[in-house]
Amino acid sequence: MKSSRKLLSALALCLVLGAPAAASEVDQGPGSNPKVEGPVLQDNSQCSEQPVKGDSGDVLGRAETCIYLYSFDTLSETDVLREYGAVWLQARFVPAEGWCATDVGTRLELDGGQIEGTTKAPRETGAKVTTKLKLTAGGNALEDGAISQRWAAAPGDITTKSGEGHGVSSVWSGETSKPVNLVSGVSYSYEMLGAGPENIAFGFSKFSLVSC
């Protein structure tokens, strides 16, 4: 006879980034700082960790995020009208004992600026994968840049959506009692005399868990 399993869905708060704090040395599930290639400058970073609780107040797991802000070196591109940058998100959800994650979602959205490119979902899971964001300054780069990270993708399916024009969202689906990592990035541009994106919204968009 099969034992009954309790199904739970929870929503995590998405943080809105204003002025990030200095880089924090946090054990970020997908890895340490992303690898940067070419004329790409890291401007700032911020990491956070918070418990995820159910309606009864029980701790269901731990949510961790690290956000990284980058700019493309203006001396390495020829566009005199626009500036270029990128935002990178690394996230990990760790289920509490007795719980298995079945769906974990993240979002990374920009308020302002023009999206130039986004990362894609990995082609395989249950293994080490590499997520990479190529930076070309809208085709005006004298030398292309890139941001990448090698990380452990939990067995299951990962889908990525980037067609809404404001950023990228990722969802992992499966069933595991082990940590679930998600990595995503967005490159963007804005007018030379502009201030860039006003806000960057990032974090987890949903959790679904079952008792296990």
C-alpha positions as CSV (number, residue, x, y, z in Angstrom):
1,M,0.0,0.0,0.0
2,K,1.4,3.4,-1.0
3,S,1.9,5.9,1.8
4,S,0.2,9.2,1.3
5,R,2.4,12.2,0.5
6,K,1.7,15.8,1.5
7,L,2.0,18.2,-1.4
8,L,3.0,21.8,-0.7
9,S,3.5,24.8,-2.8
10,A,5.2,27.9,-1.4
11,L,6.2,31.3,-2.9
12,A,9.4,33.0,-1.9
13,L,9.8,36.7,-1.8
14,C,11.7,38.2,-4.7
15,L,14.3,40.7,-3.6
16,V,14.6,44.0,-5.4
17,L,18.2,45.2,-5.7
18,G,18.9,48.9,-5.2
19,A,22.5,49.5,-4.1
20,P,24.1,46.1,-3.5
21,A,26.4,45.5,-0.6
22,A,30.0,44.4,-1.1
23,A,30.7,40.9,-2.3
24,S,30.0,38.3,0.4
25,E,32.0,35.1,0.7
26,V,29.0,32.7,0.8
27,D,29.1,29.0,-0.1
28,Q,27.0,29.5,-3.2
29,G,25.7,26.1,-4.4
30,P,26.5,26.5,-8.2
31,G,30.0,27.6,-7.3
32,S,32.1,30.6,-6.4
33,N,32.4,33.8,-8.5
34,P,31.5,33.3,-12.2
35,K,34.3,33.1,-14.7
36,V,34.7,36.4,-16.6
37,E,36.4,36.7,-20.0
38,G,37.4,39.7,-22.0
39,P,36.7,43.4,-21.2
40,V,34.0,42.7,-18.6
41,L,34.2,44.5,-15.3
42,Q,32.5,43.3,-12.1
43,D,30.9,46.3,-10.5
44,N,29.3,44.7,-7.4
45,S,27.8,41.6,-5.9
46,Q,25.4,40.6,-3.1
47,C,24.6,37.3,-1.5
48,S,21.7,36.4,0.8
49,E,20.3,33.4,2.5
50,Q,16.8,32.9,4.1
51,P,14.7,30.0,5.4
52,V,11.6,29.0,3.5
53,K,8.7,28.3,5.8
54,G,5.2,26.8,5.3
55,D,1.9,28.1,6.5
56,S,2.4,26.4,9.9
57,G,5.8,28.1,10.3
58,D,7.8,24.9,9.8
59,V,11.1,25.3,7.9
60,L,10.9,23.6,4.6
61,G,14.3,24.5,3.3
62,R,16.9,27.2,2.7
63,A,17.0,29.6,-0.2
64,E,20.3,31.1,-1.3
65,T,21.0,33.7,-4.0
66,C,24.0,35.6,-5.3
67,I,23.7,38.4,-7.7
68,Y,26.6,39.9,-9.7
69,L,26.6,43.2,-11.7
70,Y,28.9,43.8,-14.6
71,S,29.7,46.5,-17.1
72,F,31.4,46.2,-20.5
73,D,34.6,48.3,-20.8
74,T,33.6,51.4,-22.9
75,L,37.2,51.5,-24.3
76,S,36.6,48.1,-25.8
77,E,33.5,48.9,-27.9
78,T,32.7,51.5,-30.5
79,D,29.1,52.4,-29.8
80,V,29.1,56.1,-28.9
81,L,25.3,56.1,-28.2
82,R,24.9,53.2,-25.7
83,E,26.5,51.6,-22.7
84,Y,26.5,47.9,-22.0
85,G,26.3,45.7,-18.9
86,A,25.1,42.4,-17.6
87,V,23.5,40.8,-14.5
88,W,24.1,37.3,-13.3
89,L,22.1,35.2,-10.8
90,Q,23.2,32.0,-9.0
91,A,20.6,30.4,-6.8
92,R,20.3,27.3,-4.7
93,F,17.4,25.7,-2.8
94,V,18.2,23.2,-0.1
95,P,15.2,21.1,1.1
96,A,14.9,20.5,4.8
97,E,15.0,16.9,6.1
98,G,11.9,15.0,5.2
99,W,11.1,17.2,2.2
100,C,11.7,16.8,-1.5
101,A,11.6,19.6,-4.0
102,T,9.5,19.0,-7.1
103,D,9.5,22.5,-8.7
104,V,11.9,25.4,-8.1
105,G,11.8,28.6,-10.1
106,T,13.9,31.8,-10.3
107,R,13.5,35.1,-12.1
108,L,15.8,37.9,-13.1
109,E,14.2,41.0,-14.5
110,L,15.3,44.5,-15.3
111,D,13.2,47.7,-15.0
112,G,14.7,49.9,-17.7
113,G,17.3,49.3,-20.3
114,Q,17.2,47.1,-23.4
115,I,17.8,43.4,-23.2
116,E,20.6,42.3,-25.5
117,G,20.8,38.6,-24.6
118,T,19.9,35.9,-22.0
119,T,21.3,32.5,-21.0
120,K,19.7,29.3,-22.1
121,A,18.6,26.2,-20.2
122,P,21.3,23.4,-20.0
123,R,20.8,20.6,-22.5
124,E,21.3,17.9,-19.8
125,T,20.7,17.6,-16.0
126,G,21.9,15.2,-13.4
127,A,25.5,16.3,-14.2
128,K,27.9,19.2,-14.2
129,V,26.9,21.8,-16.8
130,T,28.2,25.1,-17.9
131,T,26.0,28.2,-18.4
132,K,27.5,31.0,-20.5
133,L,26.5,34.5,-21.5
134,K,28.3,36.0,-24.4
135,L,28.8,39.8,-24.4
136,T,29.3,41.6,-27.7
137,A,28.2,45.1,-26.9
138,G,25.5,44.9,-29.5
139,G,28.0,43.8,-32.1
140,N,30.2,46.8,-31.4
141,A,32.9,45.1,-29.3
142,L,36.5,45.2,-30.3
143,E,36.8,42.1,-28.2
144,D,33.9,39.9,-27.1
145,G,33.4,39.1,-23.5
146,A,31.7,36.3,-21.6
147,I,30.4,35.3,-18.2
148,S,30.1,31.6,-17.3
149,Q,29.7,29.2,-14.4
150,R,30.1,25.4,-14.1
151,W,27.5,24.0,-11.7
152,A,25.6,20.8,-10.7
153,A,22.2,20.5,-12.3
154,A,19.8,18.3,-10.3
155,P,18.2,15.4,-12.2
156,G,15.0,16.5,-13.9
157,D,14.0,19.1,-16.4
158,I,15.0,22.8,-16.6
159,T,13.1,25.3,-18.8
160,T,14.1,28.9,-19.4
161,K,11.8,31.7,-20.7
162,S,13.2,35.0,-22.1
163,G,10.6,36.1,-24.5
164,E,8.9,38.8,-22.4
165,G,11.6,41.4,-23.0
166,H,12.4,42.1,-19.4
167,G,14.7,39.3,-18.4
168,V,14.8,35.6,-17.9
169,S,13.0,33.0,-15.8
170,S,14.1,29.4,-15.1
171,V,12.1,26.5,-13.6
172,W,13.5,23.1,-12.5
173,S,11.0,20.2,-12.3
174,G,11.7,16.7,-10.9
175,E,11.9,15.3,-7.4
176,T,14.9,15.4,-5.1
177,S,15.8,15.8,-1.4
178,K,19.2,17.3,-2.5
179,P,20.0,20.9,-3.3
180,V,18.6,22.4,-6.5
181,N,20.8,24.9,-8.3
182,L,19.8,27.4,-11.0
183,V,22.0,29.8,-12.9
184,S,20.9,32.6,-15.3
185,G,22.2,35.8,-16.8
186,V,21.0,38.9,-18.8
187,S,23.0,41.3,-20.9
188,Y,21.5,44.8,-21.5
189,S,22.2,48.2,-22.9
190,Y,21.0,51.8,-22.2
191,E,21.5,55.2,-23.6
192,M,24.9,56.8,-23.0
193,L,23.4,59.6,-20.9
194,G,20.9,57.4,-19.1
195,A,21.2,55.9,-15.7
196,G,20.8,52.2,-16.7
197,P,18.1,49.9,-15.2
198,E,16.3,51.5,-12.3
199,N,15.7,48.3,-10.4
200,I,16.8,44.7,-10.8
201,A,14.3,42.1,-9.5
202,F,15.7,38.7,-8.7
203,G,15.2,35.7,-6.6
204,F,13.0,32.6,-6.3
205,S,9.6,32.7,-8.0
206,K,8.2,29.5,-6.6
207,F,8.9,26.3,-4.6
208,S,6.8,23.1,-4.7
209,L,7.6,20.3,-2.3
210,V,6.4,16.9,-1.2
211,S,7.1,15.0,2.0
212,C,9.6,12.2,1.4
